Every structure is written in C-alpha cells, then in structure tokens.
Amino acid sequence: MALLINDDCTACDACKPVCPNDAISVGELIYVIDPLRCTECVGAEDEPQCKLVCPADCIVQNPDFVETPEQLTEKYQGLHG
C-alpha cells in the first residue's frame, strides 16, 4: 500500500527529506505523497521512515493503493533500477 498524509499535517517538513523515493512533496496546504512512487520504504528500509519522523502522526495507509510486499519491491526496483 502507498501511504497518505491526512489533514492533521502541520507541514513541518520532517517527512520529505527521509523518503528514499522522493514520493513526498509540498502540496497547497499540506505535504502529499505520490502513490506511484511510495513503496512504504520497502526495498530501502524496514519500515516507513516518514511515519517514524512525523510529529503529527498524520501518515496513514492509502486505501486506494493496496499492494503486496512483492509489488512494493517491484515498484522500488523500477524506481531505482
């Protein structure tokens, strides 16, 4: 599954620099995660780094992008060759 930043985001910028896939960007009011680039850090880390550093606890599963660990690994490999 890709992750999603909800409206509790404080736009603190803690999440963006730790994303290994450059999936996080500044939106109009809050940060957003590109579900086509988010692998929940599968392939790079043991757990999603953005969730670890988020002080607002506003990063949740994106129900519109359900993926298996194998699919996430494949996506990561496609992004990083």
All heavy atoms as a GROMACS GRO file, in nm:
protein
  606
    1MET      N    1   0.083  -0.118   0.000
    1MET     CA    2   0.000   0.000   0.000
    1MET      C    3   0.087   0.124   0.000
    1MET      O    4   0.187   0.129   0.068
    1MET     CB    5  -0.083   0.006   0.128
    1MET     CG    6  -0.216  -0.052   0.116
    1MET     SD    7  -0.306  -0.014   0.267
    1MET     CE    8  -0.437  -0.129   0.240
    2ALA      N    9   0.044   0.221  -0.070
    2ALA     CA   10   0.110   0.350  -0.060
    2ALA      C   11   0.057   0.419   0.066
    2ALA      O   12  -0.046   0.380   0.120
    2ALA     CB   13   0.078   0.434  -0.184
    3LEU      N   14   0.128   0.520   0.108
    3LEU     CA   15   0.085   0.595   0.225
    3LEU      C   16   0.019   0.725   0.182
    3LEU      O   17   0.030   0.767   0.067
    3LEU     CB   18   0.205   0.622   0.316
    3LEU     CG   19   0.273   0.497   0.371
    3LEU    CD1   20   0.400   0.535   0.446
    3LEU    CD2   21   0.179   0.420   0.461
    4LEU      N   22  -0.045   0.789   0.277
    4LEU     CA   23  -0.122   0.910   0.252
    4LEU      C   24  -0.104   1.003   0.372
    4LEU      O   25  -0.100   0.957   0.486
    4LEU     CB   26  -0.268   0.870   0.237
    4LEU     CG   27  -0.379   0.971   0.247
    4LEU    CD1   28  -0.378   1.064   0.127
    4LEU    CD2   29  -0.513   0.898   0.251
    5ILE      N   30  -0.090   1.131   0.347
    5ILE     CA   31  -0.080   1.230   0.454
    5ILE      C   32  -0.218   1.293   0.470
    5ILE      O   33  -0.273   1.348   0.375
    5ILE     CB   34   0.026   1.336   0.423
    5ILE    CG1   35   0.163   1.270   0.411
    5ILE    CG2   36   0.026   1.445   0.530
    5ILE    CD1   37   0.275   1.361   0.368
    6ASN      N   38  -0.273   1.286   0.592
    6ASN     CA   39  -0.407   1.340   0.613
    6ASN      C   40  -0.402   1.487   0.656
    6ASN      O   41  -0.295   1.547   0.667
    6ASN     CB   42  -0.488   1.253   0.710
    6ASN     CG   43  -0.436   1.252   0.851
    6ASN    OD1   44  -0.379   1.350   0.899
    6ASN    ND2   45  -0.455   1.141   0.921
    7ASP      N   46  -0.518   1.544   0.681
    7ASP     CA   47  -0.531   1.687   0.711
    7ASP      C   48  -0.470   1.729   0.845
    7ASP      O   49  -0.464   1.848   0.875
    7ASP     CB   50  -0.678   1.728   0.709
    7ASP     CG   51  -0.736   1.725   0.568
    7ASP    OD1   52  -0.658   1.733   0.471
    7ASP    OD2   53  -0.859   1.714   0.555
    8ASP      N   54  -0.423   1.635   0.924
    8ASP     CA   55  -0.358   1.669   1.051
    8ASP      C   56  -0.214   1.717   1.029
    8ASP      O   57  -0.148   1.759   1.123
    8ASP     CB   58  -0.357   1.550   1.146
    8ASP     CG   59  -0.497   1.514   1.195
    8ASP    OD1   60  -0.585   1.602   1.194
    8ASP    OD2   61  -0.517   1.396   1.232
    9CYS      N   62  -0.168   1.712   0.904
    9CYS     CA   63  -0.031   1.754   0.871
    9CYS      C   64  -0.008   1.899   0.912
    9CYS      O   65  -0.092   1.986   0.886
    9CYS     CB   66  -0.008   1.738   0.721
    9CYS     SG   67   0.152   1.795   0.661
   10THR      N   68   0.107   1.924   0.973
   10THR     CA   69   0.144   2.060   1.014
   10THR      C   70   0.245   2.123   0.919
   10THR      O   71   0.294   2.233   0.944
   10THR     CB   72   0.202   2.060   1.157
   10THR    OG1   73   0.320   1.978   1.157
   10THR    CG2   74   0.101   2.008   1.258
   11ALA      N   75   0.277   2.053   0.811
   11ALA     CA   76   0.373   2.100   0.710
   11ALA      C   77   0.509   2.132   0.774
   11ALA      O   78   0.574   2.230   0.741
   11ALA     CB   79   0.318   2.219   0.633
   12CYS      N   80   0.553   2.044   0.863
   12CYS     CA   81   0.678   2.066   0.936
   12CYS      C   82   0.802   2.032   0.854
   12CYS      O   83   0.912   2.066   0.892
   12CYS     CB   84   0.678   1.986   1.065
   12CYS     SG   85   0.693   1.808   1.040
   13ASP      N   86   0.787   1.957   0.744
   13ASP     CA   87   0.897   1.918   0.656
   13ASP      C   88   0.984   1.804   0.710
   13ASP      O   89   1.090   1.778   0.658
   13ASP     CB   90   0.985   2.039   0.621
   13ASP     CG   91   1.076   2.013   0.502
   13ASP    OD1   92   1.028   1.960   0.400
   13ASP    OD2   93   1.197   2.041   0.512
   14ALA      N   94   0.939   1.735   0.812
   14ALA     CA   95   1.019   1.624   0.865
   14ALA      C   96   1.020   1.504   0.771
   14ALA      O   97   1.118   1.432   0.761
   14ALA     CB   98   0.967   1.583   1.002
   15CYS      N   99   0.910   1.482   0.701
   15CYS     CA  100   0.895   1.361   0.620
   15CYS      C  101   0.968   1.367   0.486
   15CYS      O  102   1.024   1.266   0.441
   15CYS     CB  103   0.747   1.333   0.595
   15CYS     SG  104   0.658   1.467   0.511
   16LYS      N  105   0.967   1.479   0.421
   16LYS     CA  106   1.020   1.490   0.285
   16LYS      C  107   1.165   1.444   0.272
   16LYS      O  108   1.196   1.364   0.184
   16LYS     CB  109   1.002   1.633   0.233
   16LYS     CG  110   1.033   1.649   0.086
   16LYS     CD  111   1.004   1.792   0.042
   16LYS     CE  112   1.022   1.816  -0.105
   16LYS     NZ  113   1.133   1.755  -0.170
   17PRO      N  114   1.256   1.490   0.357
   17PRO     CA  115   1.396   1.451   0.338
   17PRO      C  116   1.427   1.303   0.366
   17PRO      O  117   1.530   1.253   0.320
   17PRO     CB  118   1.475   1.541   0.433
   17PRO     CG  119   1.376   1.612   0.516
   17PRO     CD  120   1.241   1.590   0.461
   18VAL      N  121   1.340   1.233   0.437
   18VAL     CA  122   1.371   1.093   0.469
   18VAL      C  123   1.313   0.993   0.369
   18VAL      O  124   1.341   0.874   0.378
   18VAL     CB  125   1.325   1.055   0.613
   18VAL    CG1  126   1.397   1.140   0.715
   18VAL    CG2  127   1.174   1.065   0.628
   19CYS      N  128   1.237   1.040   0.272
   19CYS     CA  129   1.176   0.949   0.174
   19CYS      C  130   1.279   0.904   0.071
   19CYS      O  131   1.333   0.986  -0.003
   19CYS     CB  132   1.058   1.018   0.104
   19CYS     SG  133   0.978   0.911  -0.018
   20PRO      N  134   1.306   0.774   0.062
   20PRO     CA  135   1.406   0.725  -0.032
   20PRO      C  136   1.361   0.729  -0.178
   20PRO      O  137   1.442   0.712  -0.268
   20PRO     CB  138   1.430   0.580   0.013
   20PRO     CG  139   1.302   0.540   0.074
   20PRO     CD  140   1.248   0.665   0.141
   21ASN      N  141   1.232   0.752  -0.199
   21ASN     CA  142   1.177   0.750  -0.335
   21ASN      C  143   1.136   0.888  -0.386
   21ASN      O  144   1.076   0.898  -0.492
   21ASN     CB  145   1.056   0.657  -0.342
   21ASN     CG  146   1.091   0.517  -0.301
   21ASN    OD1  147   1.196   0.465  -0.337
   21ASN    ND2  148   1.006   0.454  -0.223
   22ASP      N  149   1.165   0.991  -0.311
   22ASP     CA  150   1.120   1.127  -0.347
   22ASP      C  151   0.971   1.129  -0.377
   22ASP      O  152   0.926   1.196  -0.470
   22ASP     CB  153   1.199   1.181  -0.466
   22ASP     CG  154   1.346   1.202  -0.434
   22ASP    OD1  155   1.376   1.247  -0.322
   22ASP    OD2  156   1.430   1.172  -0.520
   23ALA      N  157   0.894   1.059  -0.295
   23ALA     CA  158   0.749   1.049  -0.316
   23ALA      C  159   0.673   1.160  -0.245
   23ALA      O  160   0.555   1.180  -0.271
   23ALA     CB  161   0.698   0.913  -0.267
   24ILE      N  162   0.738   1.234  -0.158
   24ILE     CA  163   0.671   1.337  -0.078
   24ILE      C  164   0.705   1.475  -0.132
   24ILE      O  165   0.821   1.506  -0.158
   24ILE     CB  166   0.710   1.326   0.070
   24ILE    CG1  167   0.674   1.186   0.123
   24ILE    CG2  168   0.644   1.434   0.153
   24ILE    CD1  169   0.723   1.156   0.262
   25SER      N  170   0.600   1.556  -0.149
   25SER     CA  171   0.620   1.692  -0.197
   25SER      C  172   0.526   1.788  -0.125
   25SER      O  173   0.434   1.746  -0.056
   25SER     CB  174   0.597   1.700  -0.348
   25SER     OG  175   0.465   1.662  -0.380
   26VAL      N  176   0.552   1.916  -0.143
   26VAL     CA  177   0.469   2.019  -0.081
   26VAL      C  178   0.343   2.035  -0.165
   26VAL      O  179   0.350   2.057  -0.286
   26VAL     CB  180   0.545   2.153  -0.075
   26VAL    CG1  181   0.459   2.261  -0.014
   26VAL    CG2  182   0.675   2.138   0.002
   27GLY      N  183   0.227   2.022  -0.098
   27GLY     CA  184   0.101   2.045  -0.165
   27GLY      C  185   0.056   2.189  -0.140
   27GLY      O  186   0.135   2.273  -0.096
   28GLU      N  187  -0.070   2.217  -0.165
   28GLU     CA  188  -0.121   2.353  -0.143
   28GLU      C  189  -0.117   2.392   0.004
   28GLU      O  190  -0.071   2.499   0.039
   28GLU     CB  191  -0.263   2.366  -0.197
   28GLU     CG  192  -0.267   2.386  -0.346
   28GLU     CD  193  -0.405   2.422  -0.395
   28GLU    OE1  194  -0.474   2.501  -0.329
   28GLU    OE2  195  -0.443   2.368  -0.499
   29LEU      N  196  -0.169   2.305   0.090
   29LEU     CA  197  -0.173   2.335   0.233
   29LEU      C  198  -0.089   2.239   0.316
   29LEU      O  199  -0.037   2.277   0.422
   29LEU     CB  200  -0.318   2.330   0.284
   29LEU     CG  201  -0.414   2.430   0.219
   29LEU    CD1  202  -0.556   2.405   0.269
   29LEU    CD2  203  -0.371   2.572   0.248
   30ILE      N  204  -0.080   2.115   0.271
   30ILE     CA  205  -0.007   2.012   0.344
   30ILE      C  206   0.083   1.936   0.248
   30ILE      O  207   0.073   1.952   0.126
   30ILE     CB  208  -0.103   1.914   0.416
   30ILE    CG1  209  -0.191   1.841   0.314
   30ILE    CG2  210  -0.187   1.986   0.520
   30ILE    CD1  211  -0.278   1.732   0.372
   31TYR      N  212   0.168   1.852   0.302
   31TYR     CA  213   0.252   1.768   0.217
   31TYR      C  214   0.167   1.656   0.158
   31TYR      O  215   0.066   1.616   0.214
   31TYR     CB  216   0.367   1.709   0.300
   31TYR     CG  217   0.479   1.808   0.318
   31TYR    CD1  218   0.463   1.919   0.402
   31TYR    CD2  219   0.598   1.794   0.250
   31TYR    CE1  220   0.565   2.012   0.418
   31TYR    CE2  221   0.701   1.886   0.266
   31TYR     CZ  222   0.684   1.994   0.348
   31TYR     OH  223   0.784   2.086   0.362
   32VAL      N  224   0.210   1.606   0.043
   32VAL     CA  225   0.137   1.498  -0.025
   32VAL      C  226   0.236   1.388  -0.063
   32VAL      O  227   0.355   1.412  -0.081
   32VAL     CB  228   0.063   1.548  -0.150
   32VAL    CG1  229  -0.049   1.645  -0.113
   32VAL    CG2  230   0.156   1.614  -0.248
   33ILE      N  231   0.183   1.266  -0.073
   33ILE     CA  232   0.264   1.152  -0.113
   33ILE      C  233   0.215   1.102  -0.248
   33ILE      O  234   0.095   1.076  -0.265
   33ILE     CB  235   0.254   1.038  -0.008
   33ILE    CG1  236   0.311   1.086   0.126
   33ILE    CG2  237   0.329   0.913  -0.057
   33ILE    CD1  238   0.299   0.984   0.238
   34ASP      N  239   0.306   1.088  -0.342
   34ASP     CA  240   0.273   1.034  -0.474
   34ASP      C  241   0.262   0.882  -0.460
   34ASP      O  242   0.362   0.815  -0.436
   34ASP     CB  243   0.383   1.070  -0.573
   34ASP     CG  244   0.360   1.017  -0.713
   34ASP    OD1  245   0.268   0.934  -0.733
   34ASP    OD2  246   0.435   1.059  -0.802
   35PRO      N  247   0.142   0.828  -0.475
   35PRO     CA  248   0.124   0.683  -0.455
   35PRO      C  249   0.198   0.598  -0.559
   35PRO      O  250   0.225   0.481  -0.535
   35PRO     CB  251  -0.027   0.664  -0.464
   35PRO     CG  252  -0.077   0.780  -0.541
   35PRO     CD  253   0.017   0.894  -0.510
   36LEU      N  254   0.232   0.658  -0.672
   36LEU     CA  255   0.305   0.583  -0.774
   36LEU      C  256   0.454   0.573  -0.741
   36LEU      O  257   0.525   0.493  -0.801
   36LEU     CB  258   0.285   0.648  -0.911
   36LEU     CG  259   0.139   0.655  -0.956
   36LEU    CD1  260   0.128   0.723  -1.092
   36LEU    CD2  261   0.076   0.516  -0.960
   37ARG      N  262   0.500   0.652  -0.646
   37ARG     CA  263   0.640   0.647  -0.603
   37ARG      C  264   0.658   0.589  -0.463
   37ARG      O  265   0.767   0.551  -0.425
   37ARG     CB  266   0.703   0.786  -0.608
   37ARG     CG  267   0.709   0.845  -0.749
   37ARG     CD  268   0.793   0.969  -0.755
   37ARG     NE  269   0.934   0.944  -0.726
   37ARG     CZ  270   1.023   0.896  -0.814
   37ARG    NH1  271   0.987   0.870  -0.937
   37ARG    NH2  272   1.149   0.878  -0.778
   38CYS      N  273   0.550   0.584  -0.385
   38CYS     CA  274   0.559   0.537  -0.246
   38CYS      C  275   0.563   0.384  -0.242
   38CYS      O  276   0.475   0.316  -0.296
   38CYS     CB  277   0.440   0.587  -0.165
   38CYS     SG  278   0.442   0.527   0.005
   39THR      N  279   0.666   0.331  -0.175
   39THR     CA  280   0.678   0.186  -0.155
   39THR      C  281   0.675   0.152  -0.007
   39THR      O  282   0.710   0.041   0.030
   39THR     CB  283   0.809   0.133  -0.216
   39THR    OG1  284   0.919   0.190  -0.145
   39THR    CG2  285   0.820   0.162  -0.364
   40GLU      N  286   0.633   0.247   0.077
   40GLU     CA  287   0.639   0.231   0.223
   40GLU      C  288   0.780   0.195   0.267
   40GLU      O  289   0.801   0.125   0.364
   40GLU     CB  290   0.540   0.125   0.271
   40GLU     CG  291   0.396   0.165   0.256
   40GLU     CD  292   0.301   0.067   0.323
   40GLU    OE1  293   0.329   0.025   0.436
   40GLU    OE2  294   0.202   0.032   0.259
   41CYS      N  295   0.877   0.240   0.192
   41CYS     CA  296   1.020   0.217   0.214
   41CYS      C  297   1.062   0.073   0.191
   41CYS      O  298   1.176   0.036   0.221
   41CYS     CB  299   1.064   0.267   0.352
   41CYS     SG  300   1.058   0.447   0.366
   42VAL      N  301   0.972  -0.012   0.140
   42VAL     CA  302   1.010  -0.149   0.104
   42VAL      C  303   1.122  -0.138  -0.001
   42VAL      O  304   1.113  -0.062  -0.095
   42VAL     CB  305   0.889  -0.228   0.048
   42VAL    CG1  306   0.934  -0.359  -0.014
   42VAL    CG2  307   0.788  -0.252   0.157
   43GLY      N  308   1.228  -0.211   0.021
   43GLY     CA  309   1.343  -0.207  -0.068
   43GLY      C  310   1.454  -0.118  -0.016
   43GLY      O  311   1.568  -0.131  -0.055
   44ALA      N  312   1.418  -0.025   0.075
   44ALA     CA  313   1.518   0.067   0.127
   44ALA      C  314   1.535   0.056   0.278
   44ALA      O  315   1.646   0.062   0.329
   44ALA     CB  316   1.481   0.211   0.091
   45GLU      N  317   1.424   0.042   0.349
   45GLU     CA  318   1.426   0.040   0.496
   45GLU      C  319   1.329  -0.067   0.547
   45GLU      O  320   1.247  -0.118   0.472
   45GLU     CB  321   1.383   0.176   0.552
   45GLU     CG  322   1.468   0.293   0.507
   45GLU     CD  323   1.606   0.297   0.571
   45GLU    OE1  324   1.627   0.226   0.672
   45GLU    OE2  325   1.691   0.371   0.520
   46ASP      N  326   1.336  -0.096   0.676
   46ASP     CA  327   1.248  -0.196   0.736
   46ASP      C  328   1.107  -0.144   0.763
   46ASP      O  329   1.014  -0.222   0.778
   46ASP     CB  330   1.306  -0.249   0.867
   46ASP     CG  331   1.430  -0.333   0.844
   46ASP    OD1  332   1.445  -0.390   0.734
   46ASP    OD2  333   1.512  -0.341   0.937
   47GLU      N  334   1.092  -0.012   0.774
   47GLU     CA  335   0.961   0.048   0.798
   47GLU      C  336   0.957   0.187   0.737
   47GLU      O  337   1.062   0.247   0.712
   47GLU     CB  338   0.928   0.051   0.947
   47GLU     CG  339   1.028   0.121   1.034
   47GLU     CD  340   0.998   0.102   1.182
   47GLU    OE1  341   0.885   0.130   1.224
   47GLU    OE2  342   1.088   0.059   1.253
   48PRO      N  343   0.838   0.239   0.715
   48PRO     CA  344   0.826   0.371   0.652
   48PRO      C  345   0.893   0.480   0.736
   48PRO      O  346   0.854   0.506   0.849
   48PRO     CB  347   0.675   0.394   0.643
   48PRO     CG  348   0.614   0.258   0.648
   48PRO     CD  349   0.706   0.178   0.736
   49GLN      N  350   0.992   0.542   0.679
   49GLN     CA  351   1.070   0.643   0.751
   49GLN      C  352   0.988   0.769   0.778
   49GLN      O  353   1.004   0.832   0.882
   49GLN     CB  354   1.196   0.678   0.672
   49GLN     CG  355   1.289   0.560   0.653
   49GLN     CD  356   1.335   0.501   0.784
   49GLN    OE1  357   1.412   0.563   0.856
   49GLN    NE2  358   1.287   0.382   0.818
   50CYS      N  359   0.897   0.804   0.688
   50CYS     CA  360   0.816   0.924   0.709
   50CYS      C  361   0.728   0.910   0.832
   50CYS      O  362   0.711   1.004   0.909
   50CYS     CB  363   0.731   0.954   0.585
   50CYS     SG  364   0.618   0.821   0.536
   51LYS      N  365   0.674   0.790   0.853
   51LYS     CA  366   0.590   0.767   0.971
   51LYS      C  367   0.672   0.776   1.099
   51LYS      O  368   0.623   0.822   1.202
   51LYS     CB  369   0.521   0.631   0.963
   51LYS     CG  370   0.411   0.626   0.859
   51LYS     CD  371   0.344   0.492   0.855
   51LYS     CE  372   0.244   0.485   0.969
   51LYS     NZ  373   0.152   0.372   0.958
   52LEU      N  374   0.798   0.734   1.094
   52LEU     CA  375   0.884   0.738   1.212
   52LEU      C  376   0.914   0.881   1.255
   52LEU      O  377   0.923   0.908   1.375
   52LEU     CB  378   1.017   0.667   1.184
   52LEU     CG  379   1.016   0.516   1.176
   52LEU    CD1  380   1.154   0.465   1.139
   52LEU    CD2  381   0.969   0.456   1.307
   53VAL      N  382   0.929   0.972   1.160
   53VAL     CA  383   0.969   1.108   1.195
   53VAL      C  384   0.853   1.206   1.207
   53VAL      O  385   0.871   1.318   1.252
   53VAL     CB  386   1.073   1.164   1.094
   53VAL    CG1  387   1.197   1.079   1.093
   53VAL    CG2  388   1.013   1.178   0.956
   54CYS      N  389   0.733   1.166   1.169
   54CYS     CA  390   0.618   1.257   1.168
   54CYS      C  391   0.571   1.289   1.310
   54CYS      O  392   0.519   1.202   1.380
   54CYS     CB  393   0.503   1.198   1.089
   54CYS     SG  394   0.358   1.304   1.085
   55PRO      N  395   0.585   1.415   1.353
   55PRO     CA  396   0.540   1.451   1.488
   55PRO      C  397   0.388   1.462   1.500
   55PRO      O  398   0.335   1.455   1.610
   55PRO     CB  399   0.607   1.587   1.512
   55PRO     CG  400   0.625   1.644   1.376
   55PRO     CD  401   0.649   1.526   1.286
   56ALA      N  402   0.319   1.476   1.387
   56ALA     CA  403   0.174   1.491   1.390
   56ALA      C  404   0.100   1.357   1.375
   56ALA      O  405  -0.022   1.353   1.384
   56ALA     CB  406   0.129   1.587   1.280
   57ASP      N  407   0.176   1.250   1.352
   57ASP     CA  408   0.116   1.117   1.335
   57ASP      C  409   0.003   1.121   1.231
   57ASP      O  410  -0.106   1.069   1.253
   57ASP     CB  411   0.065   1.064   1.469
   57ASP     CG  412   0.042   0.914   1.466
   57ASP    OD1  413   0.112   0.845   1.389
   57ASP    OD2  414  -0.047   0.867   1.539
   58CYS      N  415   0.032   1.183   1.118
   58CYS     CA  416  -0.072   1.205   1.017
   58CYS      C  417  -0.053   1.123   0.890
   58CYS      O  418  -0.121   1.145   0.790
   58CYS     CB  419  -0.080   1.354   0.982
   58CYS     SG  420   0.069   1.417   0.903
   59ILE      N  421   0.038   1.027   0.892
   59ILE     CA  422   0.065   0.946   0.773
   59ILE      C  423   0.000   0.809   0.793
   59ILE      O  424   0.031   0.737   0.888
   59ILE     CB  425   0.216   0.935   0.747
   59ILE    CG1  426   0.273   1.076   0.728
   59ILE    CG2  427   0.242   0.848   0.625
   59ILE    CD1  428   0.423   1.083   0.718
   60VAL      N  429  -0.091   0.777   0.703
   60VAL     CA  430  -0.173   0.656   0.715
   60VAL      C  431  -0.171   0.578   0.583
   60VAL      O  432  -0.121   0.627   0.482
   60VAL     CB  433  -0.319   0.693   0.753
   60VAL    CG1  434  -0.325   0.760   0.890
   60VAL    CG2  435  -0.382   0.782   0.647
   61GLN      N  436  -0.226   0.459   0.587
   61GLN     CA  437  -0.239   0.378   0.466
   61GLN      C  438  -0.333   0.445   0.367
   61GLN      O  439  -0.435   0.501   0.406
   61GLN     CB  440  -0.294   0.239   0.501
   61GLN     CG  441  -0.208   0.159   0.596
   61GLN     CD  442  -0.078   0.115   0.533
   61GLN    OE1  443  -0.071   0.081   0.417
   61GLN    NE2  444   0.026   0.114   0.613
   62ASN      N  445  -0.299   0.438   0.240
   62ASN     CA  446  -0.385   0.491   0.136
   62ASN      C  447  -0.473   0.376   0.087
   62ASN      O  448  -0.424   0.284   0.021
   62ASN     CB  449  -0.301   0.546   0.021
   62ASN     CG  450  -0.383   0.614  -0.085
   62ASN    OD1  451  -0.500   0.583  -0.104
   62ASN    ND2  452  -0.322   0.707  -0.155
   63PRO      N  453  -0.604   0.379   0.118
   63PRO     CA  454  -0.690   0.266   0.083
   63PRO      C  455  -0.711   0.249  -0.067
   63PRO      O  456  -0.755   0.143  -0.112
   63PRO     CB  457  -0.823   0.300   0.152
   63PRO     CG  458  -0.820   0.449   0.168
   63PRO     CD  459  -0.675   0.486   0.185
   64ASP      N  460  -0.675   0.348  -0.145
   64ASP     CA  461  -0.691   0.340  -0.290
   64ASP      C  462  -0.574   0.270  -0.359
   64ASP      O  463  -0.580   0.244  -0.479
   64ASP     CB  464  -0.710   0.480  -0.350
   64ASP     CG  465  -0.837   0.546  -0.301
   64ASP    OD1  466  -0.935   0.474  -0.270
   64ASP    OD2  467  -0.839   0.670  -0.294
   65PHE      N  468  -0.467   0.242  -0.286
   65PHE     CA  469  -0.348   0.180  -0.345
   65PHE      C  470  -0.303   0.063  -0.260
   65PHE      O  471  -0.205   0.071  -0.185
   65PHE     CB  472  -0.236   0.283  -0.360
   65PHE     CG  473  -0.262   0.383  -0.468
   65PHE    CD1  474  -0.332   0.499  -0.440
   65PHE    CD2  475  -0.223   0.358  -0.599
   65PHE    CE1  476  -0.360   0.591  -0.539
   65PHE    CE2  477  -0.250   0.450  -0.699
   65PHE     CZ  478  -0.319   0.566  -0.669
   66VAL      N  479  -0.373  -0.049  -0.270
   66VAL     CA  480  -0.341  -0.170  -0.196
   66VAL      C  481  -0.241  -0.251  -0.277
   66VAL      O  482  -0.269  -0.288  -0.393
   66VAL     CB  483  -0.469  -0.252  -0.168
   66VAL    CG1  484  -0.436  -0.380  -0.094
   66VAL    CG2  485  -0.570  -0.168  -0.090
   67GLU      N  486  -0.124  -0.276  -0.219
   67GLU     CA  487  -0.019  -0.351  -0.287
   67GLU      C  488   0.045  -0.451  -0.192
   67GLU      O  489   0.055  -0.425  -0.072
   67GLU     CB  490   0.089  -0.255  -0.338
   67GLU     CG  491   0.037  -0.155  -0.440
   67GLU     CD  492   0.133  -0.039  -0.460
   67GLU    OE1  493   0.152   0.038  -0.365
   67GLU    OE2  494   0.188  -0.029  -0.570
   68THR      N  495   0.088  -0.562  -0.245
   68THR     CA  496   0.156  -0.664  -0.166
   68THR      C  497   0.302  -0.621  -0.146
   68THR      O  498   0.353  -0.536  -0.221
   68THR     CB  499   0.155  -0.800  -0.237
   68THR    OG1  500   0.233  -0.789  -0.358
   68THR    CG2  501   0.013  -0.845  -0.269
   69PRO      N  502   0.371  -0.681  -0.050
   69PRO     CA  503   0.514  -0.652  -0.035
   69PRO      C  504   0.592  -0.681  -0.163
   69PRO      O  505   0.686  -0.607  -0.197
   69PRO     CB  506   0.557  -0.745   0.079
   69PRO     CG  507   0.433  -0.765   0.160
   69PRO     CD  508   0.321  -0.767   0.058
   70GLU      N  509   0.553  -0.783  -0.236
   70GLU     CA  510   0.621  -0.815  -0.362
   70GLU      C  511   0.601  -0.704  -0.464
   70GLU      O  512   0.693  -0.667  -0.537
   70GLU     CB  513   0.570  -0.949  -0.418
   70GLU     CG  514   0.606  -1.070  -0.335
   70GLU     CD  515   0.517  -1.089  -0.212
   70GLU    OE1  516   0.406  -1.033  -0.204
   70GLU    OE2  517   0.561  -1.160  -0.120
   71GLN      N  518   0.479  -0.651  -0.472
   71GLN     CA  519   0.451  -0.542  -0.565
   71GLN      C  520   0.528  -0.416  -0.525
   71GLN      O  521   0.578  -0.344  -0.612
   71GLN     CB  522   0.301  -0.513  -0.571
   71GLN     CG  523   0.221  -0.621  -0.639
   71GLN     CD  524   0.071  -0.602  -0.622
   71GLN    OE1  525   0.023  -0.575  -0.512
   71GLN    NE2  526  -0.003  -0.615  -0.732
   72LEU      N  527   0.538  -0.391  -0.396
   72LEU     CA  528   0.613  -0.275  -0.348
   72LEU      C  529   0.762  -0.290  -0.381
   72LEU      O  530   0.826  -0.194  -0.422
   72LEU     CB  531   0.592  -0.255  -0.198
   72LEU     CG  532   0.451  -0.214  -0.157
   72LEU    CD1  533   0.438  -0.219  -0.005
   72LEU    CD2  534   0.415  -0.077  -0.210
   73THR      N  535   0.814  -0.410  -0.367
   73THR     CA  536   0.954  -0.436  -0.401
   73THR      C  537   0.977  -0.414  -0.550
   73THR      O  538   1.075  -0.352  -0.591
   73THR     CB  539   0.994  -0.580  -0.363
   73THR    OG1  540   0.980  -0.596  -0.222
   73THR    CG2  541   1.137  -0.612  -0.404
   74GLU      N  542   0.885  -0.462  -0.632
   74GLU     CA  543   0.893  -0.444  -0.776
   74GLU      C  544   0.889  -0.295  -0.812
   74GLU      O  545   0.965  -0.248  -0.898
   74GLU     CB  546   0.776  -0.517  -0.842
   74GLU     CG  547   0.803  -0.569  -0.980
   74GLU     CD  548   0.688  -0.657  -1.027
   74GLU    OE1  549   0.672  -0.769  -0.976
   74GLU    OE2  550   0.615  -0.610  -1.116
   75LYS      N  551   0.801  -0.221  -0.747
   75LYS     CA  552   0.791  -0.077  -0.772
   75LYS      C  553   0.922  -0.007  -0.733
   75LYS      O  554   0.972   0.075  -0.807
   75LYS     CB  555   0.675  -0.017  -0.692
   75LYS     CG  556   0.649   0.129  -0.725
   75LYS     CD  557   0.559   0.203  -0.629
   75LYS     CE  558   0.425   0.147  -0.605
   75LYS     NZ  559   0.341   0.236  -0.518
   76TYR      N  560   0.978  -0.044  -0.617
   76TYR     CA  561   1.104   0.015  -0.572
   76TYR      C  562   1.215  -0.012  -0.675
   76TYR      O  563   1.290   0.078  -0.710
   76TYR     CB  564   1.143  -0.040  -0.435
   76TYR     CG  565   1.273   0.016  -0.385
   76TYR    CD1  566   1.276   0.141  -0.322
   76TYR    CD2  567   1.393  -0.053  -0.401
   76TYR    CE1  568   1.396   0.195  -0.277
   76TYR    CE2  569   1.512   0.001  -0.358
   76TYR     CZ  570   1.514   0.124  -0.296
   76TYR     OH  571   1.632   0.178  -0.253
   77GLN      N  572   1.224  -0.136  -0.721
   77GLN     CA  573   1.326  -0.172  -0.818
   77GLN      C  574   1.307  -0.095  -0.950
   77GLN      O  575   1.405  -0.055  -1.014
   77GLN     CB  576   1.327  -0.322  -0.842
   77GLN     CG  577   1.379  -0.398  -0.722
   77GLN     CD  578   1.359  -0.548  -0.732
   77GLN    OE1  579   1.282  -0.598  -0.813
   77GLN    NE2  580   1.429  -0.620  -0.645
   78GLY      N  581   1.182  -0.073  -0.988
   78GLY     CA  582   1.154   0.005  -1.108
   78GLY      C  583   1.195   0.151  -1.093
   78GLY      O  584   1.240   0.215  -1.189
   79LEU      N  585   1.184   0.204  -0.973
   79LEU     CA  586   1.223   0.343  -0.948
   79LEU      C  587   1.374   0.360  -0.940
   79LEU      O  588   1.428   0.466  -0.972
   79LEU     CB  589   1.161   0.392  -0.816
   79LEU     CG  590   1.010   0.411  -0.814
   79LEU    CD1  591   0.961   0.434  -0.673
   79LEU    CD2  592   0.969   0.526  -0.904
   80HIS      N  593   1.444   0.257  -0.891
   80HIS     CA  594   1.588   0.269  -0.865
   80HIS      C  595   1.676   0.182  -0.955
   80HIS      O  596   1.796   0.175  -0.932
   80HIS     CB  597   1.615   0.238  -0.717
   80HIS     CG  598   1.549   0.335  -0.626
   80HIS    ND1  599   1.602   0.457  -0.596
   80HIS    CD2  600   1.430   0.330  -0.561
   80HIS    CE1  601   1.520   0.523  -0.515
   80HIS    NE2  602   1.416   0.447  -0.493
   81GLY      N  603   1.613   0.116  -1.051
   81GLY     CA  604   1.689   0.038  -1.148
   81GLY      C  605   1.764  -0.072  -1.088
   81GLY      O  606   1.854  -0.132  -1.117
   0.00000   0.00000   0.00000
